[in-house]
Every structure is written in structure tokens, then in C-alpha cells.
Amino acid sequence: GSHPYVTVLCAFPDVAAAHKPLTYFQQMYGDTAPGLNHYWQDLSFGLANVAGSAAYGPYTLPQPLAAYVINGQPELTELATDCSAAADADVNFPQFDGINMAFNSTIGCCAWGGRRTMTLDGVTKTYRTTWLPPWATNSISVVMHEMGHGFGLPHSSADYGETYDSPWDVMSKDRANCAKAIDPVYGCIGQGTISYHKDILGWIAPEQKYTHRSGTQTITLTPLGLPGASGYLMAQIPIDGSDTHFYTVEARGLASYDAKLPNAGVIIHEVDTNRDRPAHVIDADLNGNPGDAGAIWTPGETFTGQDHVVVAVDKQVGNAFTVTLSNTGPSVWTGEAMGAGASGDLDDEGA
């Protein structure tokens, strides 16, 4: 559906730096690439948009910067409360689903995104909310990333304990390969997001998701980043029959917002929904770089994972990849006793 945002420009009274012109923020929601309305429609296959978004300001906050950033940590609640209050005379907040707050100074280390319940214009509502310093609004990829948190998306990563190291997901290293995707006005453009994230948002139709329970099956995967993509967009392979621990298999191509990806190929994630970053991209060479050939599975290559899971990439036809999925364990022998104390049901794994 439609999820209009309002950008509110808020300025600290003791910071002289000025915001970019209001038109910059209004046009950031544009209907053509890399405008945010175009971006979210592209990622969701037309199922979500931010049509009707607007921008207002700048407004002066009631307290100096030091009152909002204490020991390097931003007071996000106070910033949201005072920024929205400063704009309240002009903005009918309940008509929007999200609030992007753009500040004229850094607010600690980072930009932030999530959801915040606030009572504005007499209505208590949970808003998709971002807190954006100037460096964030200079690169639209950062705005895309933080809005993704507002949509409900977590980070993804590789398996190295880092948060922002995967170039396959705007919800990880959104500024990967910026040289391949730079807009003259809005800077670095974000890539798409991974199949696990699209699935939890309901953007992958049931008939476009293949869940592999047992045996061996060959399917064809269409790249996630193709607008209007059809066919299978993801495969999910449970680990030990779990609905919370599984592999996802997806094809990625160099098209649309995914044009900045390292290369085309099959990408595999191990997903554990009980951890902070559920999806970890599989990097076979374990060299700390999840954007090189070790993370890109191409024809002739085979991944072998937990619970006897095997993913073999058979061929590439155009943009699509054919893969064979298997989770058939080794044979189980049942018969006469063999040796002292041995009897029946011997698993021959490792023999």
C-alpha cells in the first residue's frame, strides 16, 4: 500500500550550518530513479510506495545541540518530540505513515531508523521514523537504509561479526560500490534488499517462493532486482526442519538498483530469525570479504551446508539461474550386529 512520509527539517539554534533547499527534500521523493517513491515501488514489485510524501521547514529547535547529544549519544526521543512539535503548526502528521527528521548537524556517530509511537495532532500513532544528519541526506542510499528500518527490516551481514559489510543488501553496506551508482544531485544510490527481507514484508508472492522440504529438486530462479520479475524469486531450505533456521537461495543480476552489485550470480544466506542480524551471507572462502567470488555461486559450483543441504548451480540462461537443491542425508544401515556391543541403526556418515 501507500506509506507517505513527511520530511521535517530541524535546526539547532547554536549551529550555523544551513540545510539544503527545501526543494531538495521534496524532490527526493520523486517518481523516477533514484527518487524514493520509485525506489520502494521497484523493490516491492509495485506493492508499496511513498506517494503523497512532503517536506517542511526548516524549524529551529528549542534547545542547543548539547542538550540533545550527551556524551556522544543522541537523545532520540527528545529530538523526535521537539522536532515534530516545531513543525506541528504546518504539518498534519496523522496523514503520514513516516517521519524523516533532517538535522543541520551530526547527532552522534550515526543516522537512525525505526518506529516511534507519538501523539501528534491529537492522534496516537506508531510512525516509521528516521533521524538524519547532513551526511545521511547527502547520500540517498543512507535514507533508503534508514527508511528500510522503518519498514521493519533488520540489518543483514556476513558471518564476521560486522554489521555493514554485505554489498548485497541496502540494509547492510548501502554505500558499497558507489562509483557504479552515483546521482549528480542525491549522491550514492542504494542497492536492493535480499529475498528474506522481501519475503517478510510480503513482497514475494507464495507462488514465487519455493520451500524445499526433502529430496532433490531443480528450479529456476529469476533475479530479485528485475522490475516486474516473475517465476521463483527465492528458495528456502529448512535446517533440521526448522521454520526459524534455514537457508535462502536467490539470484541477483546487474539490473535496476542492483546494477551496483559486485556481479551476477546465486547468493545464499543462512537465516536464524532469533539473532539481531538474522540473515548472514555465505562466503565460501572465509576471507572477510563477502563481496568477492567466494560469495557468488556460479554454474558448476556447489554449496554444501548444515543438515546435508546441497545447492548446485547448474546453468545460467539469460538473467536466470537453474539450481538443484538437495537435503538428502547419507544412507542409514539397519541390520545384524557388527562387532562387540554394536547393533542396528548405524549412520554411515564419515565412514
C-alpha positions in Angstrom: 0.0 0.0 0.0 0.9 3.7 0.2 3.1 4.9 3.1 3.6 8.6 2.7 6.4 10.2 4.6 7.0 13.8 5.8 10.5 15.2 6.0 10.9 17.8 8.7 14.0 20.0 8.6 15.1 20.9 12.1 18.0 23.2 13.1 19.9 23.5 16.3 19.9 27.2 17.4 23.7 27.2 18.1 24.7 25.5 14.8 25.2 27.9 11.9 25.2 25.3 9.1 22.2 25.6 6.8 20.1 22.8 5.3 19.9 22.2 1.6 16.9 23.9 0.0 13.5 22.6 0.9 13.0 21.6 -2.8 15.9 19.1 -2.4 14.0 17.2 0.2 10.7 17.5 -1.6 12.1 16.2 -4.9 13.9 13.3 -3.0 10.5 11.6 -3.0 10.5 11.6 -6.8 8.7 9.1 -9.1 11.8 8.4 -11.2 15.1 6.8 -10.2 16.6 7.4 -7.7 13.5 9.0 -6.1 12.2 7.3 -3.0 8.8 6.7 -4.5 10.4 5.0 -7.5 12.8 3.0 -5.3 10.2 1.5 -2.9 7.9 0.6 -5.8 10.8 -1.1 -7.6 11.9 -3.2 -4.6 8.4 -4.2 -3.7 7.3 -5.1 -7.3 4.8 -2.3 -7.1 3.2 -3.4 -3.8 4.5 -0.4 -1.7 5.0 3.2 -2.4 5.5 6.5 -0.6 3.2 8.6 -2.8 1.9 11.7 -1.2 5.1 12.4 0.7 6.1 16.0 1.5 8.8 18.2 3.2 8.6 21.2 5.5 10.9 23.5 7.3 13.5 24.4 8.4 12.4 24.9 12.1 14.5 25.9 15.0 14.7 23.5 17.9 14.2 24.9 21.4 17.5 23.7 22.9 21.1 23.8 21.7 22.9 20.7 20.3 24.5 19.7 23.6 21.1 19.2 25.1 20.3 16.5 22.5 23.6 14.8 22.2 25.1 13.8 25.6 28.5 12.0 25.8 28.2 11.4 22.1 24.8 9.7 22.4 21.7 11.2 20.8 18.5 11.7 22.8 16.3 10.3 20.1 13.0 10.7 22.0 13.7 14.4 22.7 14.8 15.0 19.2 11.6 13.5 17.8 9.4 15.2 20.3 10.9 18.7 19.8 11.3 18.4 16.0 7.7 17.3 15.4 6.4 20.0 17.8 8.3 22.7 16.0 6.6 21.7 12.7 3.2 21.0 14.2 1.5 24.2 13.1 2.2 23.4 9.5 2.1 19.6 9.4 -0.9 17.4 9.8 1.1 14.4 11.0 -1.6 11.7 11.1 -1.9 11.8 7.3 1.6 10.4 7.0 2.9 7.0 7.9 6.5 8.1 8.3 8.6 11.0 9.6 12.1 11.7 8.3 13.8 14.2 10.5 16.7 16.0 8.8 19.1 17.9 11.1 21.7 20.5 10.4 24.4 18.8 12.4 25.7 15.3 13.2 23.9 13.7 16.1 26.4 11.3 17.5 28.0 8.6 15.3 25.2 7.6 13.0 21.9 8.0 11.4 19.0 6.1 12.9 15.8 4.5 11.7 13.0 2.5 13.3 9.5 3.1 14.6 8.2 5.5 17.3 4.8 5.9 18.9 3.8 9.5 19.3 0.7 11.5 20.0 0.6 14.3 17.3 -2.4 16.4 16.4 -4.5 14.5 18.9 -3.8 11.1 17.4 -1.6 8.4 19.0 0.1 6.5 16.2 3.3 4.5 15.5 5.3 6.3 12.9 8.1 4.9 10.7 10.8 7.3 11.9 14.4 8.3 10.8 16.9 10.7 12.3 19.2 12.0 9.6 22.3 14.1 9.9 23.6 16.1 6.9 25.9 13.4 5.6 23.0 11.0 5.5 20.8 13.2 3.4 23.8 13.8 1.1 23.6 10.1 0.1 20.2 8.8 -0.7 21.4 5.3 -0.1 21.5 6.1 3.7 18.0 7.5 3.6 16.9 4.3 1.8 18.7 2.2 4.5 17.1 4.1 7.5 13.6 4.0 5.9 14.1 0.3 5.5 14.3 0.0 9.3 11.0 2.0 9.4 9.5 -0.6 7.1 10.5 -3.2 9.7 13.7 -4.6 8.1 16.7 -5.6 10.3 20.4 -5.4 9.2 21.9 -8.3 7.3 25.6 -9.1 7.2 28.3 -11.7 6.5 29.3 -14.0 9.3 32.3 -12.0 10.6 30.7 -10.0 13.4 30.3 -6.9 11.3 27.1 -5.0 10.7 27.7 -3.1 7.5 29.8 -5.5 5.4 27.5 -7.1 2.8 27.2 -5.3 -0.6 24.2 -7.5 -1.4 21.7 -5.6 0.8 20.8 -1.9 1.3 20.2 -3.0 4.9 23.9 -3.7 5.3 26.6 -1.9 3.2 24.3 0.6 1.4 27.3 2.6 0.2 29.1 -0.3 -1.4 30.3 0.3 -5.0 29.0 3.9 -5.0 31.2 4.7 -8.1 28.8 2.5 -10.1 25.6 4.2 -8.9 26.0 8.0 -8.3 23.3 10.5 -8.8 24.6 14.1 -9.5 22.1 15.5 -7.0 21.4 12.8 -4.4 24.8 11.1 -4.3 25.2 7.3 -3.7 22.2 5.2 -4.7 21.3 2.2 -2.6 21.0 -1.4 -4.0 18.1 -3.6 -3.4 17.4 -5.9 -0.5 17.6 -9.6 -0.1 14.9 -12.2 -0.6 14.5 -12.9 3.2 13.6 -9.3 3.7 11.3 -9.1 0.7 9.5 -12.2 2.0 8.9 -11.0 5.5 7.3 -7.8 4.0 5.0 -9.9 1.9 6.6 -8.7 -1.4 7.2 -12.2 -2.7 4.0 -14.0 -3.7 3.5 -17.5 -2.4 3.9 -18.9 -5.9 7.3 -17.2 -6.3 8.8 -18.9 -3.2 9.9 -22.5 -3.3 10.3 -24.2 0.1 12.4 -27.3 -0.2 11.5 -29.9 2.5 13.1 -33.1 1.3 14.7 -34.9 -1.6 16.2 -33.3 -4.7 14.6 -30.7 -6.9 15.7 -28.5 -9.7 14.2 -25.0 -10.1 15.0 -21.8 -12.0 15.5 -18.5 -10.1 14.7 -15.1 -11.5 16.9 -12.2 -10.3 15.4 -10.2 -7.4 16.2 -6.9 -8.9 14.3 -7.2 -12.1 11.2 -4.9 -12.1 8.1 -7.0 -12.6 10.0 -10.2 -12.0 8.1 -13.5 -12.3 8.9 -17.1 -11.6 10.7 -18.2 -8.5 12.4 -15.3 -6.7 13.7 -17.3 -3.7 14.1 -20.8 -2.3 14.0 -21.6 1.4 15.6 -24.7 2.8 14.9 -25.5 6.4 17.8 -26.7 8.6 16.7 -29.7 10.7 13.1 -28.9 9.8 13.1 -25.5 11.5 10.9 -22.6 10.5 13.4 -20.2 12.2 16.7 -21.5 11.0 17.1 -22.0 7.2 19.0 -21.2 4.1 17.7 -18.8 1.4 18.8 -19.0 -2.2 18.3 -16.1 -4.6 19.5 -15.0 -8.0 20.9 -11.5 -8.3 21.6 -9.7 -11.6 23.1 -6.3 -12.6 19.8 -4.6 -13.3 17.9 -1.5 -11.9 19.1 -0.7 -8.4 21.1 -3.9 -8.3 23.4 -2.6 -11.1 25.9 -1.7 -8.4 26.3 -5.2 -7.1 29.7 -6.9 -7.3 28.5 -9.3 -10.0 25.6 -11.5 -11.1 25.1 -14.9 -9.6 23.4 -17.0 -6.9 23.6 -15.7 -3.4 22.9 -17.9 -0.3 22.1 -16.7 3.2 21.9 -18.6 6.4 19.0 -17.2 8.3 18.4 -17.5 12.1 15.4 -15.4 13.0 16.4 -15.3 16.7 19.6 -13.2 16.2 19.9 -9.4 15.7 21.0 -9.8 12.1 19.0 -12.8 11.0 20.5 -13.2 7.5 24.2 -13.9 7.1 25.5 -14.2 3.5 27.5 -17.4 2.9 31.1 -16.6 1.9 32.9 -19.8 1.0 36.5 -18.5 1.1 36.1 -17.0 4.6 38.4 -14.2 3.7 36.4 -11.4 5.4 35.1 -10.1 2.1 31.5 -11.1 1.4 31.5 -9.2 -1.9 34.1 -11.3 -3.8 33.8 -14.6 -5.8 33.6 -16.6 -2.6 30.0 -15.3 -2.0 28.9 -15.6 -5.6 27.8 -19.0 -6.7 28.0 -19.6 -10.5 27.4 -22.5 -12.8 29.5 -25.5 -11.9 29.8 -24.5 -8.2 28.2 -26.4 -5.3 27.5 -25.3 -1.8 27.3 -27.9 1.0 25.8 -26.7 4.3 24.3 -27.9 7.5 21.8 -30.8 7.7 23.2 -32.2 4.4 21.9 -29.2 2.4 23.4 -29.0 -1.1 22.8 -26.2 -3.6 24.3 -26.9 -7.0 24.2 -24.1 -9.6 23.6 -25.9 -12.9 23.4 -23.2 -15.6 22.6 -19.6 -16.4 20.0 -18.8 -19.1 19.8 -15.1 -19.8 19.4 -13.5 -16.4 18.1 -16.6 -14.6 19.9 -19.4 -12.9 18.9 -23.0 -12.7 19.8 -24.7 -9.3 19.4 -28.1 -7.9 18.5 -28.3 -4.2 19.0 -31.3 -2.0 18.9 -32.2 1.6 19.1 -35.9 1.4 21.2 -37.3 4.2 23.6 -40.3 4.0 22.2 -43.8 3.9 21.2 -45.4 7.2 22.1 -49.1 7.7 19.9 -51.3 9.7 20.8 -55.0 10.1 22.7 -57.5 12.1 25.0 -56.6 14.9 28.6 -55.8 13.8 31.4 -56.1 16.4 31.3 -56.2 20.2 28.3 -54.3 21.6 27.2 -52.9 18.2 23.7 -53.4 17.0 21.3 -51.9 14.4 20.7 -48.4 13.1 24.2 -47.3 12.2 24.6 -43.9 10.5 27.4 -44.3 7.9 28.3 -40.6 7.9 32.1 -40.2 8.0 32.7 -43.9 7.0 
